[in-house]
């Protein structure tokens, strides 16, 4: 992995755009969902930070058990794809239904998933991830209090650090899923032509930059949780989360031997700082 100055600039530009575009769509979705729920007088079910963390680790454990004990690669790949497409379908549907009339959302999601199945490339992969994260991030954020999200960010940042630098199981699982053609992340190519590349060309150690879905979803959930308190607070946190992303990118590029690194801790820290500052604003 050897980037030139132009490629570094392009990677930074595209990563910033995809990251913030996802956050912006999620905030847009959360704002619309809140209005729809208010008009229909529906109270969204809320849950605690401990419940969120419990379900997160339950899902992680399930994925790890598949990775650790299921030996048949073909079956593993089918399971990964089924889970990925199922979550993508329902999450993207939430996003499109927040502002489009029926049956347009269903048609759009079916077309997007069919495109991904027929010809999985970097472009449709990123679109699927963006719409999915926007939908699920908005809906989860509205069901959580900001204080609960802060606790979740702290706990999962610690887990992210341990899973990458200590146990390494997250890296191993991600590599196996990539080999199966399932990437639960945004893919940033070093050149614009890379958006048309097949997902088969996105391998560990390649020139593509991988930004994990959780590194985008969690700050988005934080932003969405602030919508009931005012969109300004949500936007401030989203902007501050960018500072964490930039700092991560800078550290990654400056590595002598570029290795995977946990992005969530710095993004979470910046987001929390942004939230603290937003408390002084009316």
N, C-alpha and C positions, 0 to 999 in steps of 0.2 A: 504494500500500500504506500505509494509514493506520490503525493499531491504536489502540483505546481501552484504558483501564486494565483493564476487565473482560475484554476480548479478550486482552490481554497475559497476564493471570493464567491464563486458560483455556488459552492456547497453551503456557505454561510447564508447567502441570499435566499436560496431555495428552502433551506431548513427553517429560516426565520419566517418566510412566507407561509409554508405549509403548517407550521406550528401555530402561528397567530391566526391564520385563516380558519383552522379548526376551532380555536378558541372563540373567534368571532361568530362562527356559525352556531356553536354551542350556546353562546350568550343570546343570540337571536332566537334560537329554538326555545330556550328556557323562558325568555320574555313572552313568546307566543303561547307557550304551554300554560304559563301562569294566567294569562288573560282568558284562555279557553276554560281553564278550571274555575276561574272566578265567575265567568258568565254562566257556566253550567252548574255553579254552586257545588263543585266536587272538591272535597278535601283530600289532597294527595297523602297517601299513607307515609308516615315518617318512621324512621328507624334510627337506632343509636349507632355511635361509632364502633362499639364493641360488636354489634351485629354485623356491620359492614366488614370489619376485620375478620370475624369468624367465617363469613361466606367467602371472603377473598382467600383465606388460607385453606378452606375446604376445596375450592376450585383448584388452587395451586397443588394441593395434595393429590387430587384426582389426576391432574396432568402429570405429576411426578410418578405416580403409580403406573400409569400407562408407559411412561418413558423407561421406568426402571424394570418392570416385570414382563411387559409384553414384548416378545422377541421378534415376532413377524413384522417386518418393516412395511409391507404392503397394507396390512390391516391397520397398523399404527397411522399410516398416512391417510387412510380413509376416515379413521376416527377424528384425526386432527382437522381434516377438511370439512367433515360434517359439522363439528362443533363451531369451527370458524364461520362457515356459511350460515349456520342457524342463528348465531349471535349477530352476525352482520345483517341478516335479513330483518330481524325484529328491531334492531337498533336503528337501522337506516329508515325503516318504516316510521318509527317515532319521529324522526327528524322531518321527513317529507310531509307527514300528516299534520305537523304543527302549523303549516301555512298553505298547503295545497288541498283542493277538494278531492273527494273520492271519485273514481278509482285511480286517479293519476299517481299517487304515491306507490300503490301496489304495482302498477305497470312499470314505473321507473326503477323500482328495486329489483323486480324480476329481470328487466333488461340489463341492469348493471351486473347482477350476479351471473346471468347467462353469458355476458361478455367475458367476465372473469373466468368462468369455467371453460368456455370455448377457447379463449386466447389470453391466458394470464400474463399481463405485462406490468411494468412498473406504474404506468399511468392509471389503469383501472384498479390496481391494487391500492394505490394512494387514495383514489376517489372513494373506494369502498371503506377504507379505514377512516377517512375524514368524516363521511356521513354517519358511519356507525358510532364514532366517538362523540360526534355532535349530539346525536340522539340519546345515547345512553348517559353521557356526561350531564346533559341538561336534566333528564328525568331523575337521575340519582341526586344531583345537586339540589333540586327543589325539595327533596325528601330528607335532607340533612341540614342541621344547623351549622353555621360557620365554625363555631367552637368545636363541634364534633369533627368537622373536616380537618381542622388544624391538628387534632389528636391523631387522626388517620394518617395525615401527611408525615407526622413525626415518626410514628410506628413503622410505616411502610418505607420511609427513607432509611431507617436503620436496617430493615429487612433487605432493602435493595443493596445496601453497602455489603452486608454479610453474604448475600446470594451471589454477588459478583466477585468480591475480593477474598472471601474466606472459603465458602463451600464450593463456589463455582457452578452450582447446579443450574442456575438460571441461564448461564452461557451454554452449557451442554444441551439443555432442553431447547433453547432457541436455535442452536445449530441443527438439531435433529428435525425440528419443525421446518426449518429452511430447506433441508434436504428433501423433505416431503412436499415442498412447494407451498407451504403455509407460513406466512410471515405476518405476525400480529404487530405490525409496526409500520411507520412511514419510511419509505425508501427514498433517499436523496442521491441522485446520480451526479457524477462529477461534470457531466456535459448534458446539454438539453436533449441530445439524441438518445440519452440513456432512458428517457421516459418510455421509449418504444421497445426497450429490451425485454426479453422474456424473463420471467422470475427465475428460470433455471440458471441464469447468468449471475444472479445475486447470491454469492457464496461468502462464507466467513473469510475475511482477509482480502476481499475484492475492493475495488475503489468506491463502491457504494457506501454511503453513510446510513446507518440504521438508527432511527429514533423510536424506541419502544412505545407501544400504545399507552402503557401505564404512565409514562413520562408526560404524555399529553392529556390523558383522561383525568388524572388527579388534579392538576391545576384548573382544568375546565370544571370539574365538580365543585371546586372551591369557588370559582367565579359564579357558577349557577346558583350556589347556595346563598349568594349575596344579592341576587335579583330582588327578593322581597324587601330588601333594605335600600334599594336604589341602584340603578344601572351604573351610576358613576363609581361607586365602590367596586363593582364588578370589573369595570374597565381599568381602574387603577391597579387592581391585583393582576389582571391579565398583562398589563404593561410591565409590571415588576417581574412577572414570571419570565418575561423575555430576557431580563438581565441575567437570571440564572442560566438560561439557555445559552446566552452569549459566553458566559464565563466557562460553562462546560465545553463549548466548542473551542475556546481558546486553549484550555488545558489539554483537550484531546489532540489538537493540532501540534502543540508544543512537545508532546511526548516523543522521546527518541525512538522507542519501539511502540508503535500505536497499538494499544490493546483496548478491549471493551472496558468501559467505565460506567458506573452508575450515574445517571443523569438526574434522577429525582431529588437527591438531597439538596443540591444547589438551587434547583427550580422551586422546591418546596420552601426553602429558607427565604428566597427572594419574594415569593408569593405572600408568606406570612409577614415579612417586613412591610410589603405593600398594604396588606390588610391593617397593620398597626397604624400606618400613616393615614389611611383612609378614615380611621376613627375620629380624626381631628377635623374632618370635613363634613359639612351638613348635607 
